[in-house]
Amino acid sequence: MTALTLSTSAAAALRADAVVVGVTKAAKGGPRVAPGAETVDAAFGGKLGSTLETLGATGAEGELTKLPAPDGVKAAVVVAVGLGDTPEEGAGFDPEALRKAAGTAARALAGAKKAAFALPAGDPADVEAVAIGALLGAYAFTAYQTDSGKGPLGEVAVVGAKPRDKSFKAAAERATAVAEEVNRARDLVNTPPNDLTPKAFAAAVQAAGKEYGLTVEVLDEKALLKGGYGGIMGVGQGSATPPRLVRVAYSHAKATRSLAFVGKGITYDSGGISLKPPGHNETMKCDMSGAAAVFAAVVAAAKLGLEVNVTGWLALAENMPGGGATRPGDVLKMYSGKTVEVLNTDAEGRLVLADALTRASEEAPDAIVDVATLTGAMVLALGDGRFGIMANDDDFRTAVHTAALAEGEDSWPMPLPQQLRKTFDSPTADIANMGVRPGGGLVAGLFLREFVGEGITWAHLDIAGPAFNEGGPSGYTPKGGTGSAVRTLVALARQTAEGDLL
């Protein structure tokens, strides 16, 4: 991954291939040079802003302009990136604007060895925002390309930071650890499903467990069958690659609180017998994004040494229409003992999650958060760029939403209307895996709530919209797997460790 360093050098004095400066959009006049770029502006004779205006720059968010560096700047190129509106007097820059600007610049500098980032970064929080934005923006998935062209930016040097200051060093360490794990999740999501089978995914967790001192337990198809995991087995039995349930745990000797993260890990979703039509199955390798986020968050907690116990549960299966596949009308006996009539085999994510939620509840964590690319209905409700949050506790839902927004992960709190519960009653089994279509994302959340242990605080993140970006890259978000929810989960773990969440 791209390296990160902190530098006390002036922006114009640092040797690099390029120096990145910020510009803002002023109410009147042309773009304004943002703090951090003073020495670069001086090298332009104080006319960097007017030069950029002549080139058509406005300072709008996401805008990027490259120009040759003048004498007095040791970098060869100046990259001016828009930060949006100029903050009001005394106000700081929005952390998300800094993240996006840094990400835009880092992506534009693919192939460069080193870039100095002279964006506004006067305190540790701003340094962390710039650093994580740049590290995420530099991401590229090239594992399957014989000629990948330019490699990612080699090094990000954040100018104006204080490398010997503990708070600045901690900010850089957090940014590096979280960015590495978001990018790990992206790699997993982008990996073709013929390579990322449930077995291969479990092996990747085992390898990381050895590296970072995590406890890893893998239940294969024999153990799942013996243990009565009817939901996971029911989904996976139509595939030639059998399912897995993975438990990956990080523990801290001084921890007094525990969190359980549960992730949907459908490594490929054909829809099963309820087969998806063409146009709806080409990106279904991403249906394990929830499990990738959970896995990455547990590793990040370990890297950061957070004073909290975090256990991840990865419900891994491939949903295929083989000869042994579950049929619409079949009844599955879940790990909880509850029976479920399967009306649609393409509503499979809730079945594997149900077993994992029940198993996670047995360990009585202080809270459970599940993450899943669960419903198209949530995409219709909220669009591609944000995930929905449901919970059995309104205060906890608000806390999760607040944490997500602070990390730059757009999301929206959603209800669990009790009147929708009866729509998945079944005349044959205890419940069905489908209810009414209107409000389908909420119905799915209500279904999952049935399998959460009594008295356990729980939230459900439906990341079907933001998990996989089919459009072009923007800000620090690449095309393909995005690593959605990793930062939110890590923030929840950090807040729990600090006593601010539970």
C-alpha positions as CSV (number, residue, x, y, z in Angstrom):
1,M,0.0,0.0,0.0
2,T,1.0,3.6,-0.4
3,A,3.4,4.8,2.4
4,L,2.5,7.6,4.7
5,T,5.0,10.1,6.3
6,L,4.6,13.3,8.2
7,S,6.8,16.3,7.4
8,T,7.6,19.5,9.1
9,S,9.1,20.9,5.9
10,A,7.5,23.9,4.1
11,A,5.4,22.8,1.1
12,A,7.7,24.5,-1.4
13,A,10.8,23.0,0.1
14,L,9.9,19.3,0.1
15,R,11.4,17.2,-2.6
16,A,8.6,15.3,-4.4
17,D,7.1,14.6,-7.8
18,A,4.2,16.9,-7.0
19,V,2.9,19.2,-4.2
20,V,-0.9,19.1,-3.6
21,V,-2.5,22.4,-2.4
22,G,-6.1,23.2,-1.6
23,V,-8.2,25.9,-3.0
24,T,-11.7,27.1,-1.9
25,K,-14.6,28.6,-3.6
26,A,-15.1,32.2,-2.6
27,A,-18.4,34.1,-2.5
28,K,-16.8,36.8,-4.7
29,G,-13.7,36.7,-6.9
30,G,-11.7,33.7,-7.9
31,P,-10.5,30.6,-6.0
32,R,-8.7,31.2,-2.7
33,V,-5.6,29.3,-1.8
34,A,-6.2,27.3,1.4
35,P,-4.0,27.3,4.5
36,G,-0.9,25.0,4.1
37,A,0.1,26.3,0.7
38,E,1.5,29.7,1.7
39,T,5.0,29.0,0.5
40,V,3.8,27.6,-2.8
41,D,1.6,30.7,-3.3
42,A,4.7,32.9,-2.5
43,A,6.7,31.1,-5.2
44,F,3.9,32.2,-7.6
45,G,4.4,35.8,-6.4
46,G,1.1,35.6,-4.5
47,K,-0.8,34.9,-7.7
48,L,-1.5,31.2,-7.5
49,G,-5.2,31.9,-7.0
50,S,-5.5,34.2,-10.0
51,T,-3.4,31.8,-12.1
52,L,-5.8,29.0,-11.3
53,E,-8.8,31.3,-12.1
54,T,-7.2,32.0,-15.5
55,L,-7.1,28.2,-16.1
56,G,-10.8,27.9,-15.2
57,A,-10.5,26.7,-11.7
58,T,-13.2,27.7,-9.2
59,G,-12.3,25.8,-6.0
60,A,-15.4,23.6,-6.3
61,E,-15.2,20.3,-4.5
62,G,-13.6,17.6,-6.6
63,E,-12.1,20.0,-9.1
64,L,-8.4,19.3,-9.9
65,T,-5.9,21.4,-11.8
66,K,-2.3,20.6,-12.6
67,L,0.3,23.2,-13.5
68,P,4.1,23.4,-13.7
69,A,5.8,24.4,-10.5
70,P,7.7,27.7,-10.6
71,D,11.2,28.4,-9.3
72,G,11.2,28.1,-5.6
73,V,9.1,25.0,-5.5
74,K,11.2,21.7,-5.4
75,A,8.3,19.6,-6.7
76,A,7.9,19.5,-10.5
77,V,4.1,19.9,-10.5
78,V,1.6,21.7,-8.4
79,V,-1.8,20.0,-8.1
80,A,-4.6,22.3,-6.9
81,V,-7.6,20.4,-5.7
82,G,-11.0,22.0,-4.8
83,L,-12.2,22.0,-1.2
84,G,-15.6,23.6,-1.8
85,D,-16.9,26.7,-0.1
86,T,-14.5,28.8,2.0
87,P,-15.2,28.1,5.7
88,E,-16.7,30.9,7.8
89,E,-14.4,33.0,9.9
90,G,-12.9,30.9,12.7
91,A,-14.4,27.7,11.4
92,G,-12.3,24.7,10.3
93,F,-12.5,22.6,7.2
94,D,-15.0,19.8,7.0
95,P,-13.0,16.5,7.5
96,E,-14.9,14.9,4.7
97,A,-13.9,17.7,2.3
98,L,-10.3,17.1,3.2
99,R,-10.7,13.3,2.7
100,K,-12.2,13.7,-0.7
101,A,-9.7,16.3,-1.9
102,A,-6.8,14.2,-0.8
103,G,-8.3,11.2,-2.4
104,T,-8.9,13.0,-5.7
105,A,-5.3,14.2,-5.8
106,A,-3.8,10.8,-4.8
107,R,-5.7,9.0,-7.6
108,A,-4.6,11.7,-10.1
109,L,-1.0,11.1,-9.1
110,A,-0.9,7.4,-10.0
111,G,2.6,6.5,-11.1
112,A,4.3,9.2,-9.0
113,K,6.8,8.1,-6.4
114,K,6.1,10.8,-3.8
115,A,3.7,13.7,-3.3
116,A,3.6,16.4,-0.7
117,F,0.1,17.1,0.6
118,A,0.0,20.7,1.7
119,L,-3.7,20.8,2.5
120,P,-5.1,22.4,5.7
121,A,-3.8,20.1,8.4
122,G,-3.0,22.1,11.5
123,D,-4.3,19.6,14.0
124,P,-4.2,15.8,14.4
125,A,-7.9,15.4,13.3
126,D,-7.1,17.2,10.0
127,V,-3.9,15.2,9.5
128,E,-5.9,12.0,10.0
129,A,-8.5,13.2,7.4
130,V,-5.9,14.1,4.8
131,A,-3.9,10.9,5.4
132,I,-6.8,8.5,5.2
133,G,-8.3,10.3,2.2
134,A,-5.0,10.1,0.3
135,L,-4.3,6.4,1.3
136,L,-7.8,5.4,0.2
137,G,-7.7,7.5,-3.0
138,A,-4.5,5.9,-4.1
139,Y,-6.0,2.4,-4.0
140,A,-5.9,0.3,-7.2
141,F,-6.9,-3.3,-7.7
142,T,-4.6,-4.8,-10.3
143,A,-4.1,-8.4,-9.2
144,Y,-5.6,-9.8,-12.4
145,Q,-4.1,-7.4,-14.9
146,T,-1.1,-8.5,-16.9
147,D,-0.3,-4.9,-17.8
148,S,-1.8,-2.7,-15.1
149,G,-0.1,0.5,-16.4
150,K,0.8,3.1,-13.7
151,G,1.0,1.9,-10.2
152,P,-0.5,3.7,-7.3
153,L,1.2,6.8,-5.7
154,G,4.2,5.5,-3.8
155,E,4.3,7.9,-0.8
156,V,2.1,10.5,0.8
157,A,3.9,13.1,2.8
158,V,1.5,15.3,4.9
159,V,3.1,18.7,5.2
160,G,2.7,20.8,8.3
161,A,2.3,17.9,10.7
162,K,4.4,17.3,13.7
163,P,6.0,13.8,13.4
164,R,7.4,13.8,16.9
165,D,4.2,14.9,18.6
166,K,2.3,11.9,20.1
167,S,-1.1,13.0,19.0
168,F,0.0,13.6,15.4
169,K,1.8,10.2,15.3
170,A,-1.3,8.5,16.7
171,A,-3.5,10.2,14.0
172,A,-1.1,8.9,11.3
173,E,-1.1,5.4,12.8
174,R,-4.9,5.3,12.9
175,A,-5.2,6.5,9.3
176,T,-2.7,3.9,8.2
177,A,-4.4,1.0,10.1
178,V,-7.9,1.9,9.0
179,A,-6.9,2.6,5.4
180,E,-5.1,-0.7,5.1
181,E,-8.2,-2.6,6.4
182,V,-10.6,-0.7,4.1
183,N,-8.3,-1.6,1.2
184,R,-8.2,-5.2,2.5
185,A,-12.0,-5.3,2.3
186,R,-11.9,-3.7,-1.2
187,D,-9.5,-6.4,-2.4
188,L,-11.8,-9.2,-1.1
189,V,-14.8,-7.6,-2.7
190,N,-13.0,-7.2,-6.0
191,T,-11.6,-10.7,-6.1
192,P,-13.4,-12.9,-8.7
193,P,-15.8,-15.5,-7.1
194,N,-14.0,-18.4,-8.7
195,D,-11.0,-17.6,-6.5
196,L,-12.8,-16.2,-3.4
197,T,-14.9,-19.3,-2.4
198,P,-16.1,-19.7,1.2
199,K,-13.2,-22.0,1.8
200,A,-10.7,-19.5,0.4
201,F,-12.2,-16.6,2.4
202,A,-11.9,-18.7,5.5
203,A,-8.3,-19.4,4.7
204,A,-7.6,-15.7,4.3
205,V,-9.0,-15.1,7.8
206,Q,-6.9,-17.8,9.3
207,A,-3.7,-16.3,7.7
208,A,-4.5,-12.9,9.2
209,G,-5.3,-14.5,12.5
210,K,-1.8,-15.9,12.7
211,E,-0.3,-12.5,11.7
212,Y,-2.2,-10.4,14.2
213,G,-2.8,-12.8,17.1
214,L,-6.5,-13.3,16.5
215,T,-8.5,-16.4,17.5
216,V,-10.0,-18.0,14.5
217,E,-12.5,-20.9,14.4
218,V,-13.9,-22.2,11.1
219,L,-16.9,-24.5,10.9
220,D,-16.9,-26.5,7.7
221,E,-20.0,-28.1,6.1
222,K,-19.7,-31.2,8.3
223,A,-19.6,-29.1,11.5
224,L,-22.4,-26.8,10.3
225,L,-24.6,-29.8,9.5
226,K,-23.9,-31.4,12.9
227,G,-24.5,-28.1,14.7
228,G,-27.8,-27.6,13.1
229,Y,-27.0,-24.4,11.1
230,G,-29.9,-24.9,8.7
231,G,-29.8,-21.4,7.3
232,I,-26.2,-21.4,6.2
233,M,-26.4,-25.0,5.0
234,G,-29.7,-24.3,3.2
235,V,-28.2,-21.5,1.2
236,G,-24.9,-23.2,0.5
237,Q,-26.2,-26.7,-0.5
238,G,-26.8,-25.9,-4.1
239,S,-23.1,-25.0,-4.7
240,A,-20.1,-27.2,-5.4
241,T,-18.2,-25.1,-2.9
242,P,-19.6,-25.7,0.5
243,P,-20.3,-23.0,3.1
244,R,-18.3,-21.9,6.2
245,L,-19.0,-20.1,9.4
246,V,-15.9,-18.2,10.6
247,R,-15.5,-16.8,14.1
248,V,-12.5,-14.3,14.3
249,A,-11.9,-12.7,17.7
250,Y,-9.7,-9.9,19.0
251,S,-9.4,-9.6,22.8
252,H,-7.7,-7.1,25.1
253,A,-6.5,-8.1,28.6
254,K,-8.1,-4.9,30.1
255,A,-11.3,-4.9,28.2
256,T,-14.6,-4.7,30.1
257,R,-16.9,-4.4,27.0
258,S,-17.5,-6.7,24.1
259,L,-18.9,-6.2,20.6
260,A,-20.0,-8.7,18.0
261,F,-19.9,-7.9,14.3
262,V,-21.8,-10.2,12.0
263,G,-21.3,-10.1,8.2
264,K,-23.1,-11.6,5.3
265,G,-20.6,-13.4,3.1
266,I,-22.3,-14.7,0.0
267,T,-19.2,-15.1,-2.2
268,Y,-21.4,-15.3,-5.3
269,D,-25.2,-14.8,-5.5
270,S,-26.9,-16.3,-8.5
271,G,-30.2,-16.1,-6.7
272,G,-30.4,-19.9,-6.4
273,I,-33.5,-21.5,-7.9
274,S,-35.1,-18.0,-7.8
275,L,-32.5,-17.1,-10.4
276,K,-31.5,-13.5,-11.0
277,P,-32.1,-12.3,-14.6
278,P,-29.2,-11.0,-16.8
279,G,-28.3,-7.5,-15.8
280,H,-28.6,-8.3,-12.1
281,N,-26.0,-10.9,-11.5
282,E,-22.8,-9.5,-13.1
283,T,-21.6,-7.8,-9.9
284,M,-22.8,-10.4,-7.4
285,K,-19.3,-11.2,-6.3
286,C,-19.8,-8.2,-4.1
287,D,-22.5,-10.0,-2.0
288,M,-19.8,-10.8,0.6
289,S,-19.1,-7.1,1.3
290,G,-20.5,-7.3,4.8
291,A,-18.3,-10.2,5.8
292,A,-15.3,-8.4,4.3
293,A,-16.1,-5.3,6.4
294,V,-16.5,-7.3,9.6
295,F,-13.2,-9.2,9.0
296,A,-11.3,-5.9,8.2
297,A,-12.8,-4.2,11.3
298,V,-11.6,-6.9,13.6
299,V,-8.1,-6.7,12.2
300,A,-8.1,-2.9,12.5
301,A,-9.1,-3.2,16.2
302,A,-6.2,-5.5,16.7
303,K,-3.7,-3.2,14.9
304,L,-4.9,-0.3,17.0
305,G,-4.8,-2.2,20.2
306,L,-8.3,-1.0,21.2
307,E,-9.3,-1.8,24.8
308,V,-12.4,-3.8,23.8
309,N,-13.2,-7.4,22.9
310,V,-14.4,-7.6,19.3
311,T,-15.7,-10.8,17.7
312,G,-16.5,-11.1,14.0
313,W,-18.8,-13.7,12.6
314,L,-18.6,-14.4,8.9
315,A,-21.5,-16.4,7.4
316,L,-19.9,-17.6,4.1
317,A,-21.8,-19.4,1.4
318,E,-22.3,-19.4,-2.4
319,N,-25.9,-19.3,-3.6
320,M,-26.2,-21.5,-6.6
321,P,-29.0,-23.4,-8.3
322,G,-27.3,-26.9,-8.3
323,G,-29.2,-30.1,-8.0
324,G,-29.1,-30.0,-4.2
325,A,-30.3,-26.4,-3.9
326,T,-33.0,-25.3,-1.6
327,R,-36.3,-24.9,-3.4
328,P,-39.0,-22.2,-3.0
329,G,-41.4,-23.9,-0.5
330,D,-38.8,-25.8,1.4
331,V,-38.7,-25.4,5.2
332,L,-35.3,-24.9,7.0
333,K,-34.7,-25.5,10.6
334,M,-32.4,-22.7,11.8
335,Y,-29.7,-22.8,14.4
336,S,-32.1,-21.1,16.8
337,G,-34.6,-24.0,16.4
338,K,-37.0,-21.7,14.6
339,T,-38.4,-23.0,11.2
340,V,-38.4,-20.8,8.1
341,E,-40.4,-21.4,4.9
342,V,-38.2,-20.3,2.0
343,L,-40.5,-18.4,-0.5
344,N,-37.6,-16.9,-2.5
345,T,-34.1,-18.4,-2.6
346,D,-32.8,-15.0,-3.6
347,A,-33.6,-13.7,-0.1
348,E,-30.7,-15.8,1.1
349,G,-28.7,-13.3,3.0
350,R,-31.1,-13.1,5.9
351,L,-31.0,-16.9,6.2
352,V,-27.2,-17.1,6.7
353,L,-27.2,-14.0,9.0
354,A,-30.0,-15.5,11.1
355,D,-27.8,-18.5,12.1
356,A,-24.8,-16.2,12.7
357,L,-26.8,-13.8,14.8
358,T,-28.1,-16.6,17.0
359,R,-24.6,-18.0,17.5
360,A,-23.2,-14.5,18.2
361,S,-25.9,-13.9,20.8
362,E,-24.9,-17.0,22.7
363,E,-21.7,-15.2,23.8
364,A,-23.8,-12.4,25.3
365,P,-21.9,-9.4,23.8
366,D,-22.8,-5.9,24.9
367,A,-24.0,-5.1,21.4
368,I,-24.3,-6.8,18.0
369,V,-23.9,-5.0,14.7
370,D,-24.6,-6.9,11.5
371,V,-23.5,-5.7,8.0
372,A,-25.0,-6.9,4.8
373,T,-25.6,-6.1,1.1
374,L,-29.1,-7.3,2.0
375,T,-31.9,-5.8,-0.1
376,G,-32.4,-4.0,-3.4
377,A,-35.3,-2.3,-1.6
378,M,-32.8,-0.3,0.5
379,V,-31.1,0.9,-2.7
380,L,-34.4,2.1,-4.1
381,A,-35.1,3.9,-0.8
382,L,-31.8,5.6,-0.2
383,G,-29.9,5.4,-3.5
384,D,-26.4,4.0,-4.2
385,G,-24.4,6.2,-1.9
386,R,-25.7,5.5,1.6
387,F,-26.6,2.6,3.8
388,G,-29.6,2.2,6.0
389,I,-29.4,1.7,9.8
390,M,-32.0,-0.3,11.7
391,A,-31.9,-1.2,15.4
392,N,-33.9,-2.5,18.4
393,D,-32.8,0.5,20.3
394,D,-33.4,4.1,19.0
395,D,-30.5,5.6,21.0
396,F,-28.1,2.9,19.7
397,R,-29.3,3.5,16.1
398,T,-28.6,7.3,16.6
399,A,-25.2,6.5,17.9
400,V,-24.3,4.3,15.0
401,H,-25.6,6.9,12.6
402,T,-23.6,9.7,14.3
403,A,-20.4,7.5,14.2
404,A,-20.9,6.7,10.5
405,L,-21.4,10.4,9.5
406,A,-18.3,11.4,11.5
407,E,-16.3,8.9,9.5
408,G,-17.6,10.2,6.2
409,E,-19.9,7.2,5.6
410,D,-23.3,8.5,4.4
411,S,-26.2,6.7,6.0
412,W,-29.7,7.1,7.2
413,P,-31.7,5.8,10.2
414,M,-34.6,3.6,9.2
415,P,-37.6,2.3,11.2
416,L,-38.7,-1.3,12.0
417,P,-42.5,-0.9,11.7
418,Q,-44.2,-3.5,13.8
419,Q,-47.1,-3.7,11.4
420,L,-44.8,-5.3,8.8
421,R,-43.9,-8.2,11.1
422,K,-47.1,-10.2,10.3
423,T,-46.4,-10.0,6.6
424,F,-43.8,-12.8,6.9
425,D,-46.0,-15.2,8.9
426,S,-46.1,-18.6,7.3
427,P,-49.0,-21.1,7.3
428,T,-46.4,-23.9,7.2
429,A,-43.4,-22.8,9.3
430,D,-42.8,-20.4,12.2
431,I,-42.0,-17.6,9.7
432,A,-41.2,-17.1,6.0
433,N,-38.2,-15.5,4.5
434,M,-40.3,-13.0,2.6
435,G,-43.0,-10.5,3.5
436,V,-44.6,-7.7,1.5
437,R,-42.4,-6.0,-1.2
438,P,-43.1,-2.4,-0.2
439,G,-40.7,-1.6,2.5
440,G,-38.7,-4.8,1.7
441,G,-35.6,-3.5,3.4
442,L,-37.5,-3.0,6.6
443,V,-39.1,-6.4,6.4
444,A,-35.6,-7.9,6.1
445,G,-34.5,-6.0,9.2
446,L,-37.6,-7.3,11.2
447,F,-36.7,-10.8,10.1
448,L,-33.2,-10.5,11.4
449,R,-34.4,-9.1,14.7
450,E,-36.2,-12.4,15.3
451,F,-32.7,-14.1,15.8
452,V,-31.1,-11.6,18.1
453,G,-30.8,-12.8,21.7
454,E,-33.1,-11.3,24.2
455,G,-31.8,-8.2,25.9
456,I,-29.0,-7.7,23.5
457,T,-28.6,-4.3,21.8
458,W,-28.5,-4.7,18.0
459,A,-28.1,-2.7,14.9
460,H,-28.4,-3.7,11.2
461,L,-26.5,-2.0,8.4
462,D,-27.9,-2.6,4.9
463,I,-25.0,-1.6,2.7
464,A,-26.5,-2.8,-0.6
465,G,-26.1,0.7,-2.1
466,P,-22.6,1.8,-1.3
467,A,-20.8,-1.5,-1.2
468,F,-19.9,-1.7,-4.9
469,N,-19.4,1.4,-7.1
470,E,-20.5,0.6,-10.6
471,G,-19.8,4.2,-11.7
472,G,-16.6,6.1,-12.1
473,P,-14.3,6.9,-9.1
474,S,-14.7,10.1,-7.1
475,G,-13.0,11.5,-4.1
476,Y,-11.4,8.6,-2.3
477,T,-14.0,6.1,-3.6
478,P,-12.8,3.8,-6.3
479,K,-14.8,2.0,-9.0
480,G,-15.7,-1.5,-7.7
481,G,-15.5,-2.5,-4.0
482,T,-15.5,0.4,-1.7
483,G,-15.0,-1.1,1.8
484,S,-18.2,0.3,3.0
485,A,-18.9,0.2,6.8
486,V,-15.3,-0.7,7.8
487,R,-14.7,2.8,9.2
488,T,-18.0,2.9,11.0
489,L,-17.4,-0.5,12.7
490,V,-13.9,0.6,13.8
491,A,-15.3,3.8,15.1
492,L,-17.9,1.9,17.1
493,A,-15.1,-0.3,18.5
494,R,-13.0,2.7,19.4
495,Q,-15.9,4.5,21.1
496,T,-16.8,1.3,23.1
497,A,-13.1,1.1,24.2
498,E,-13.2,4.7,25.4
499,G,-16.6,4.2,27.2
500,D,-18.5,6.5,24.9
501,L,-20.9,4.1,23.2
502,L,-22.1,1.4,25.7
